[in-house]
Amino acid sequence: MLIVSIVSTACSSSNTSEETASNEVLPEFLKDKPEEVQTIYINAAQNKELLENIPCYCGCGKSAGHKNNYDCFIHENKKDGKVVWDDHGTKCGVCLEIAAQSVSDLKSGKSIKQIRQSIVEKYKSGYATSTPEV
């Protein structure tokens, strides 16, 4: 995927920038990022149910306490509907790839279960341990 060439696949849990805003308004930390990264962030915010059911394989389960791929982009959902964005995904090609593929598969008609199985199969070897089972 193009995303791999845009962002390093090494992930970092330090210096996480979080910003609260509407899930339709991009955070400031995305302003200088490529359009593809911005699109993935918007898609992540709009596909909470999907990405909360998809594991991530960058090691963020251990390094950042993430439980699923959604956590790579959204740190918290507020009661008023706003989200606390997380910049972790901007630094991680694996996170971006998983989210982009998952949303694309959903749009093509695959079920969440099928998408999850596909992601697990693709990333089960050669990547970090997945986030906890969901």
C-alpha positions, 0 to 999 in steps of 0.5 A, a space after each residue: 500500500 501507498 501508506 507504507 511509503 508515507 509513514 515509517 512502520 516503526 511505532 512509538 508510544 512516547 510523546 503522544 499528542 492528543 486533541 479533543 474535537 468533533 469526530 468530523 474536524 481534523 485535529 491540528 496535528 494532522 494539518 501537515 500530514 498527507 491527504 491519505 493519512 487525514 482520510 484514514 483518520 476521518 474514516 477511523 472516526 466514522 467506523 468505530 464499531 468496525 475498528 474496535 473489532 480489528 486488532 492492531 499488530 504494531 506492538 501498541 497493545 504493549 507500548 501504548 495500552 491499545 486494545 484495538 486498531 481504533 485506539 491508534 486514532 481515537 484516544 477517548 470518546 466523550 459523552 458530548 460526542 467529541 473525541 480525543 484524537 490520538 496521533 499514534 497512527 500518524 507515526 505508524 504504517 502498520 496502524 494506517 494500513 490496517 485501518 485503510 484495508 478494514 474500511 475499504 473491505 467494509 465498503 466493498 461489502 465484507 462483514 466485520 468478522 470477515 475483515 477481522 479474519 483477513 487482518 489476523 491472517 495477513 499480520 499473524 507472522 512477521 509483525 508484533 503481537 496483536 492488541 488483546 483479543 476483542 
